[in-house]
Amino acid sequence: MIVLKLGGSVITEKDRPETLDGDALERAADAIAATRESGPEDLVIVHGGGSFGHHNASEHGVTTTEGTHDASAALDIHGAMTTLNQFVLRRLLERDVEAVPVHPFSAAARDSKGELDLPTGQVETMLAEGFVPVLHGDVIAHAGAGATVVSGDELVAELARALSADRVGLCSTVPGVLDDGDAVIDRIDDFETVADVLGTSEATDVTGGMAGKVRTLLGLEAAASIFGLESLASFLEGENPGTTID
């Protein structure tokens, strides 16, 4: 059982609003399709917002903690994400991957303390019926705050816990977590040892950058890997490319 995150910066041109990186998405879809027969029986995919969700969320001042009660703002963000989701689904379906959408806005919520509630019964049934659920960063209802952003990384963590994932993979624009000399750090088991070298995203990102990813993955029981697009196929085939978070 694998939960795979396709980073928004991988599949979009993140510094250009609502611009798909078609070549990268094609490569990602090729890798997923090529490993479906020999790879994991159960696969859940989550993709980030990239220049679709992050741009619109930034325009409306909506983050994971700062919300909106403006339905039009929420729909701008959600609409951009469903558009990107359709691009992802289309590429996978063209390659005979039985991908189906799961939109967090219709399923998830935060309580007044900001804790995420993501029911996974629908995802479990989809998996049992042979589908590949594809979720995405989104806006969700937030008690006392209207609607806030739920990041793809948050969804990955919740899914990994609820579904007892064996492995978690984050496909990024870099080959792994890099040290201050731009070399890949092979393994991270403590945040403080790498805190000084974890920077923030240069493009618009309302969900925390690499530091947030590492913190989230360190809290999981499943082994996790951060790797580049060129290593996606090897990860799905059972290898541990890039940086292992354990």
N, C-alpha and C positions, 0 to 999 in steps of 0.2 A: 504494500500500500504506500503510494507516494503522493505527497502534496507538492506541486510544482508552482512556483511563482515566476511569471514572465515580467520582468521589470518594465515599467512604463518608459524608462529611458532607452530600453532595448528596442521596443517595437514602435516608438514614435520619435519624431524630431522634437525633443523636449523644449528646445529654445524657440520653436516656431509654433504658435497656437494652432491646435487641432490639425496637426500634420503627421500623417502616418509614415513610418519608415518601412515601406513595402518590402524591400529586399530583406531586411532583418526578420520581418514577420514570416516571410516565405521560408527562410532558413530555419526558423524555429519550428514552423509547421512541418517541414520536411523531416527534421530530426525526431519530432514526436511521432509522426506517421511511420517512420522507418523502424522504430523500436516498439511499436504496439504489439506485434506478434511475439517477439522475444522478450519484451520488457515487462513491467509490472502489470498484473491483471487489473488492479484497481489504480486509477489515476484521477486525481482532482487537480484542475488547473485554476490558478488565480492570476489575473493580470493587473498591473498597476495602471495609474491614470495618465502618466506622461503628459504630453502637451494638451490632452483632451480634458481630463478631470482637474489637474492641478491649475491650469490656466483659468478655468471657470471658477474654481473655488477661490483662487486668489483675487479675482475680479470682484467677487461678492464678499470677501473678507471672512470666508468660512474655513475653519480648521477642524482638527479633531476635538477641540475644546470650545471654540467660539462658534456659535450656531446662528441660524437665521430662522425667522418666522415668516419669511417671504416665500410663498409657494413658487413664484416665478424663478427666484434664485435657486431654490432646491431643484426645480425642473431643468434649469440650465445645466447644472452640474450633472444631474442624473442622465439627462438627455445626451450630453457629450460622452458619458461613460457607456451608455447603451450603444451609441454609434461605434465606438471603438470595439466594444464587445462583438458587434456584428461583423466587423472586419476580421477579428480573431476566429470567430465561429466559421465564417465563410472559408477561410484558408484551411481550416482543419477538415471541414466537410468535403472540400474539394479533394482531399487526400484520404477519404473514407474513414476518418476518425469520427466516431459517433458522438460528437460534441453537442451539448445542450446548455442553454443559459440558466444561471441562477442569479437573480438581481437582489443584492442585499437590501435595497430600499424597501422591498416588499416583504422581507423576511426578518431582518435584524433590528435591534434597538439598543439604546443605552439607558441605564437607569439614572437616577438623579446623582449618583456618585461617579458616573461615567463608565461604569462597568458594562462591557459588551455582552449582549445576549444574542447568540446566533444559533437558532434551531437547525439541526442537521439531519432530521428525519428524511426530508426530501432528498438530500444529497445521498444518504445511505440507500434509499430506494432506487435512485437513478443508477448508482453503482451496481446494485444487485441485478438490475435489468440490462446491464451491459453498456450504459451510457458513460460519457466522460463529462462530468459537470464542469462548467467554466464560470467562475465567479470573478468579480472585479471590485476594485475600490469604488466607493459610492458615497452618497449621503444616506443617513439613516435617522429615524426619529430619536430624539434625545430628551428625556424627561427634564423639563425646566429650561431647556435651551433651544427648543424648536427642532432643527435638523443640523447635524454636524457630519463631518467626514469620517468614514471608516476606511482605513488604509488597507491596501492589499496585504501588507505585512501582518496587520492585526488579524485579518481573515485567515491567513496561513496558520498563525499560531492557534487560533480557535479550532480550525478544522483538524490540525494535527493532533490536538488533545482529544477532541470529541471522537475522532475516527481511529484513534490509536495508530497513527501513521508509523510506518517503519522508518521512512526516510523523508526528509524535507529538502527541497532544492530551491535556491534563489538564483535565477539566471539574470546576470547583471551586465553592465557595459564594461566592467573591468574583470580580469581573470581571477579575482579573489579580493580579499581584504589586503590592502597594500600598506607596507611600513613606510617610514619616512624616506626610504631610498627607492621607493616604488617597486619593491620586491614583494611577491605574494607571501603572506603569513600562512604557514601550513596549517596551524591549529590554534584555536582560541578557546580557552576554558575559563577565563576570568576577564571581565570587562576592564578592570583597572590596569591590566598589563598593556592594553592597547588604546586606552582612552586618549592619550596624547596624539596619536597618529590618525585618529578618526575625524575626518573633516565633515563639512556639510556640503550639500549639493549646490553646484554653481547655478543651475537652472531653477526655475520656480518649482518648489516642492513644499507642500504644507504638511508633510507627514514624517519628517525627522531624519532623512538621509541615512548614510551607512551606520552611524552610531545607533540610531533607533533599530535598524535591522539586527545588529549584533546583540543588543540588549534583549530584543524579543526572542531571538533564537536560543540564547543562553538559558532561557526559562523553559525550554522544551525537553521532554524526555527523549524524543527521537533525535537521532543524529541528523545534523543539518550541514549543507554545503552552500557556499557562495562561489559562483564561477561565471565565466564568460560564455557568450553564445556559442563559441567554437567548441565548448566542452559539454554542451547540452546532451548530445547523443550518448557520450560516454557516461554521464551521470545516470541517464535513464537505463543504461545497460548494466548498472550496478557498481560503477567505479565512484571514487570520491575525489573529483577534480577540485582545483581552487583551494579555498580555505574551509576546513572542517570546524564547525562550531559544536562544542560538546560540553 
